[in-house]
């Protein structure tokens, strides 16, 4: 969806999962490994965790409504801790986050046009940021592995001190760091959390159908709707000087 009016985009803030990286291809194997670890590879317990998480363990895919699709690591780790009867949830969270940081690099799967859109922004002098509900460490390590870390002016996870989406804290922190008006920043994401955070922050809402939601589910919640990062690049070409 391209509206006729011209827009001014001076910076772009990307979501990560489902936007820059393929969610199932990246996190399906990661979550499988973690569930195997915390269940001690006991099949009955492993499958109970998978059911609680909205995860199809056999096919390494996330089901509609999965807590992992929209919530922070802290939220679903608390669910697992309760199931295990663990009271020290902070220690358990630290253990899971360490596993995530390791596995996230091993299995990270960017979209074919991820590097192209980041490099296009840099070429055009457009600052780039990332706002994810995952951990900051996993985001750092993944982008470093892909050779893109230095292209990001800002990178925040739910644990970076700005909160997580759909609250606008990460988005406002990006704008404040750059000293750019929020209405000249595009928030690009694949979820309603991304769009709601962008709306509250006052940013341009750019939705992609590369994640869990369809065009029908996204179209009433965004200013622009595209099927890929490559399509989104057309909007950047229409930026006013």
N, C-alpha and C positions, 0 to 999 in steps of 0.2 A: 504494500500500500504506500504510494507516494502522493502526498498532497501537493497541490499546485504551488503553494507559496514557498518562497525561499526561506531558508533557515540559516542561522549563524551558529555553527558548532565550533567552539574554541578548545574543547577538551572532550575526551571520551572515557567513561568509566565502564568497564566490562564486568559482568558477572563471570564466574569461571565455569562451573559445571553445567553442561547443556548449552553453553554459549561459546566458550573457547575450547572446551574439551568435551568429548563424547561421554555422557554420564555412565551408561551401562558398560561400555568397553573399558572405562577407567575404574569405576568403583565396584562393578560386579565382582571382578577377581579380588579386589582389595577387601571388600566386606566378607567374601567367602573365606579368605585367609584368616581374618580376624575372628569370625564366628567359629572356625575350626580351633583357633587358639583358646578362646575363652570357654569353649565347651569341652576342651580336652579331647576333641574329635569323637566324643560320644554321640552317636547318630541321633538318638532321641532328643537329647538336650540341644544339639546343633539345630535340629529342625524346629524345635520350640522357639529358639532365638530367631530363626529365619521368619517364622510365622509372626512373631511379635513385631518384627522389623518391616514387615510387608515386603519380603525378599524371597524370590524364587531361587533357592539354592542350586537346584539341578541345572537350571538354565542361566544362572548368574545374571538375573534381571530383577529390576525393582517393580513392584506392583503398584497400581494406582493407589494413591493415598499413603504410600510408605512414609513413615516418619523421617527416614533418611533423605528423602527427596527435598524436604522443605525446612527441616529443623537443624539446629546446630549439633555438633558432636556432643556437646555437654548434655543435650536433651536425650538423645538416644542411648548414650552411655549410662545415664541415670536409669533408664528402663532396663538395660542389661544388668546393672548392679543390683537393682531390686530383685530381679529374677534369681540372681545368684546369692542373695542375702548379704551382699557386701555393704557395710555401713560407711567405710571410708571412701566416699565417692570421688573425692579429689585425687586420691592416690590411684584409683582405678581409671579415672579419666586420663591421668598422666601416662599410664601404661598404654591405654588405647591410642592416645595421640602419638606416642612414640612409634607404635606399630603402623599407624596411618602414614606418618612421615616417611617411613621406609618403603612401604608397599606402594604409596602414591607415586613415587618416582619410577618404580619398576613397571607400573601398568598405565602410566599417563598416556592418553590417546587424544591428541589434538585433532580438530577438524582439518581437512585438507587446506582450507583457506585461512586458518588461524594466523600463521606467520605472516601471510600476505597482508591482512588487514592491520596488524600491528605495525609492520614496516611501512605501510601506506600512511598511517597516521604520523609516524615519525618523519617520513619524507616531507609531509605537508606541514610540519611544525606543530602538530596537534599533540599535546601531552596526553599520556595514556595512564589509566589506573585500573586496579582490580578491587572489587568488593565481593567477598565470598562469605558464605555462612560456614565454610570449612575453617580449618586452622590456618593461621598465618604461616606457620612453619611449612606445612604441606604445600601451600601455594608458592612460597619462596623456592622450595626444593624442586617442584615441578617445572616452574618457569626457568630455573637455572639449568635443569636437565635439558630443556628444549632450546636453550640458548637465547631465551627472550628476557631474562630477568632484568638486564640493564636497560631494556626498552620501556620499563614501567617507572613512572615517576612516583607512584603510590601503590601500595599493596596492603590490603587489610583483610584479616579474618575476623570471625566473631569474637576472638580472644585478643584483639589488638587494642581494646580500650574504648572502642566507639560503639559497641553493641553489634547486633546482627540485624539483618533485614527481616521483616518489612519496616523496622524503624529506620530513620534516615541518617543515623549517626555517621556511618562510614561515608556516605555520600557528601554530607556537609563537611566532613573532615577533609575530603579530597578538594572540595571547592575552596575551603579556607587555606589549605596549603598552597594552592595555585594562585589564590587571589583573583579568581575568575567568577563572575556572576553565575549563580546556579542555572539561570534560564539560558545560558550559553554552553551548558554541559549536557551531553547525551549520556543517559544511563542505558546500557544495552544488556538485555537479559532475556531469559526464556520462561520466567515464572511470574506469578502474580505478586510474590514477595518483592521481586525486582521492580515491577511496575508501581506497586503501592509505595515503596520506599522513594521512588523517583517522583511520584506525585506529591508526596509530603514534603520532599526536599525542594520541589519547584523545578526539577530538571526535565529535559526533553525525554519522553519515554519511548524507547525503541525496543520492540519485542521481536524475538526470533522464534520460529517454529522448530528449532533444532533440538529442543529439549522435550520435556514431558507433556507439554500442553499443545493443543491444536490451534490453528488459526481462529477457529470459531470461539474458543475459550479465551483467546488473547485480544481479539479485535476491539472489544469495547473498553479495554483497559490501557490502551497505548495511543501514542500520537502517530507512530509509524510501525508498520508490521512487514517483516521480511522473512523469506524462507532460508536465508543463509547470510553469512558475513559478507560474502561477495556482493549480494544484493544491497546490503547496508552501505557498501562503499559508494554506491550511486548517490546516496544522500550526502556523503562527504564531498563529492564532486560539485554539489550545488551550494556549498557554503558561501555566504557573502564575504567579501574581503572586508 
